[in-house]
Amino acid sequence: MELKDRVAIVTGGATGIGRGIGEVLVRYRAAIVVADLDADTAERTASDFAAMGVPSMAVVADVTKPDSIEKSVADVLARFGHIDILINNAGVAGARGWHTSADSREEDWIAAFEVNVKGIANATNAVSPVMRTQRAGKIINIASIAGREGRPALPHYSASKAAVINYTQAVADELAPFNINVNAVCPGLLWTPMWDQVGHRYARFNPRYEGLPSRQVFDTMIQDVIPLKREQTPEDIGNLIAFLVSEDARNITGQAINVDGGAFLR
Ligand SMILES: NC(=O)c1ccc[n+]([C@@H]2O[C@H](COP(=O)([O-])OP(=O)(O)OC[C@H]3O[C@@H](n4cnc5c(N)ncnc54)[C@H](O)[C@@H]3O)[C@@H](O)[C@H]2O)c1
């Protein structure tokens, strides 16, 4: 696989899964744009990538704001002149992490849908005109296994990730005539800042996890729900994405693919 000279925007690319995806694409020599709310971490990540020998830049972008992401796209075009790959990775667990449906507040539903769903649509709408003109492009939307089947304590998050899978299908059909592939990736359980912040809350919904800190909840869940009995890593997600954005995957579009150690067999 060869991604040399391809320009890839990774939203939420400063840390966690987004950073891991960037690291794998760097190995294939793609140029990486780290687009994130967190300016300092995005700058550090972009300079780490540049130190690995690929062109890289950071842009401060809030995917919930169309103006913000449109400005970022203009900055990327000014530097590189083309955009070949968009990884819609930015996502949140909700405004306050995990809650049952009855405990979810308006702000949880708004945060999950504003970032996880509308954020993907905003970035896609900002980048797809460029790809349509190029008659080439690859878009990857990060969903979740929670979008395959609703999980307790994650109603707003699960519903938003199911919407990502559905949105992926709709846009794949719309953009296919322009030679643009659109696919979703559904990660399983990955130890990232997101899990660190919200994992301990799971104990509120399942006595098995009572009193455990986030990392122990995470480790126990790996044994409980992952047939391969190991956690997934950002590199695992990046490895699938490197294939999906390469020409080897030119006939794959509109699909959602799990990277979850066998947790969901559909
Ligand atoms: N960690 C997991 O187990 C897991 C599992 C399945 C799916 N996912 C999904 O993978 C993606 C990345 O998750 P993660 O665990 O790395 O999360 P994370 O919280 O560790 O990192 C998310 C990144 O997105 C950025 N971000 C948040 N809101 C943004 C916005 N409005 N605009 C731009 N950037 C924004 C944050 O600054 C951060 O750098 C998310 O879509 C998440 O839902 C994660």
The ligand as an SDF file (V2000), in Angstrom:
LIG
                    3D

 44 48  0  0  0  0  0  0  0  0999 V2000
  -12.0710    4.6180   23.1640 N   0  0  0  0  0  0  0  0  0  0  0  0
  -12.9370    3.6840   22.7820 C   0  0  0  0  0  0  0  0  0  0  0  0
  -13.0380    2.6040   23.4040 O   0  0  0  0  0  0  0  0  0  0  0  0
  -13.8220    3.9130   21.5740 C   0  0  0  0  0  0  0  0  0  0  0  0
  -14.6110    2.8380   21.1430 C   0  0  0  0  0  0  0  0  0  0  0  0
  -15.4220    3.0150   20.0310 C   0  0  0  0  0  0  0  0  0  0  0  0
  -15.4220    4.2220   19.3470 C   0  0  0  0  0  0  0  0  0  0  0  0
  -14.6540    5.2490   19.7930 N   0  0  0  0  0  0  0  0  0  0  0  0
  -14.7010    6.4990   19.0170 C   0  0  0  0  0  0  0  0  0  0  0  0
  -13.3960    6.8140   18.5350 O   0  0  0  0  0  0  0  0  0  0  0  0
  -13.2700    8.2370   18.4080 C   0  0  0  0  0  0  0  0  0  0  0  0
  -12.0500    8.7200   19.1940 C   0  0  0  0  0  0  0  0  0  0  0  0
  -12.2280    8.3460   20.5520 O   0  0  0  0  0  0  0  0  0  0  0  0
  -11.0770    8.4210   21.6420 P   0  0  0  0  0  0  0  0  0  0  0  0
  -11.3490    7.3420   22.6070 O   0  0  0  0  0  0  0  0  0  0  0  0
   -9.7570    8.5560   20.9970 O   0  0  0  0  0  0  0  0  0  0  0  0
  -11.5160    9.8140   22.3340 O   0  0  0  0  0  0  0  0  0  0  0  0
  -10.6220   10.9020   23.1120 P   0  0  0  0  0  0  0  0  0  0  0  0
  -11.5650   11.6630   23.9770 O   0  0  0  0  0  0  0  0  0  0  0  0
   -9.4650   10.2290   23.7330 O   0  0  0  0  0  0  0  0  0  0  0  0
  -10.1170   11.8580   21.9310 O   0  0  0  0  0  0  0  0  0  0  0  0
  -11.0540   12.6050   21.1800 C   0  0  0  0  0  0  0  0  0  0  0  0
  -10.3480   13.7560   20.4780 C   0  0  0  0  0  0  0  0  0  0  0  0
  -11.3770   14.4960   19.7830 O   0  0  0  0  0  0  0  0  0  0  0  0
  -11.2160   15.8840   20.0530 C   0  0  0  0  0  0  0  0  0  0  0  0
  -12.5200   16.5460   19.9510 N   0  0  0  0  0  0  0  0  0  0  0  0
  -13.5850   16.4150   20.7840 C   0  0  0  0  0  0  0  0  0  0  0  0
  -14.5920   17.2170   20.3730 N   0  0  0  0  0  0  0  0  0  0  0  0
  -14.1560   17.8550   19.2420 C   0  0  0  0  0  0  0  0  0  0  0  0
  -14.7340   18.7970   18.3610 C   0  0  0  0  0  0  0  0  0  0  0  0
  -15.9570   19.2910   18.5650 N   0  0  0  0  0  0  0  0  0  0  0  0
  -14.0170   19.2240   17.2930 N   0  0  0  0  0  0  0  0  0  0  0  0
  -12.7450   18.7480   17.0910 C   0  0  0  0  0  0  0  0  0  0  0  0
  -12.1310   17.8580   17.9040 N   0  0  0  0  0  0  0  0  0  0  0  0
  -12.8430   17.4160   18.9690 C   0  0  0  0  0  0  0  0  0  0  0  0
  -10.6410   15.9470   21.4740 C   0  0  0  0  0  0  0  0  0  0  0  0
   -9.9870   17.1850   21.7120 O   0  0  0  0  0  0  0  0  0  0  0  0
   -9.6770   14.7500   21.4500 C   0  0  0  0  0  0  0  0  0  0  0  0
   -8.3990   15.1160   20.9450 O   0  0  0  0  0  0  0  0  0  0  0  0
  -14.5890    8.8290   18.9150 C   0  0  0  0  0  0  0  0  0  0  0  0
  -15.4440    9.0730   17.8250 O   0  0  0  0  0  0  0  0  0  0  0  0
  -15.1350    7.7210   19.7940 C   0  0  0  0  0  0  0  0  0  0  0  0
  -16.5340    7.7940   19.9420 O   0  0  0  0  0  0  0  0  0  0  0  0
  -13.8450    5.1290   20.8890 C   0  0  0  0  0  0  0  0  0  0  0  0
  1  2  1  0
  2  3  2  0
  2  4  1  0
  4  5  1  0
  4 44  2  0
  5  6  2  0
  6  7  1  0
  7  8  2  0
  8  9  1  0
  8 44  1  0
  9 10  1  0
  9 42  1  0
 10 11  1  0
 11 12  1  0
 11 40  1  0
 12 13  1  0
 13 14  1  0
 14 15  2  0
 14 16  1  0
 14 17  1  0
 17 18  1  0
 18 19  2  0
 18 20  1  0
 18 21  1  0
 21 22  1  0
 22 23  1  0
 23 24  1  0
 23 38  1  0
 24 25  1  0
 25 26  1  0
 25 36  1  0
 26 27  1  0
 26 35  1  0
 27 28  2  0
 28 29  1  0
 29 30  1  0
 29 35  2  0
 30 31  1  0
 30 32  2  0
 32 33  1  0
 33 34  2  0
 34 35  1  0
 36 37  1  0
 36 38  1  0
 38 39  1  0
 40 41  1  0
 40 42  1  0
 42 43  1  0
M  CHG  2   8   1  16  -1
M  END
$$$$
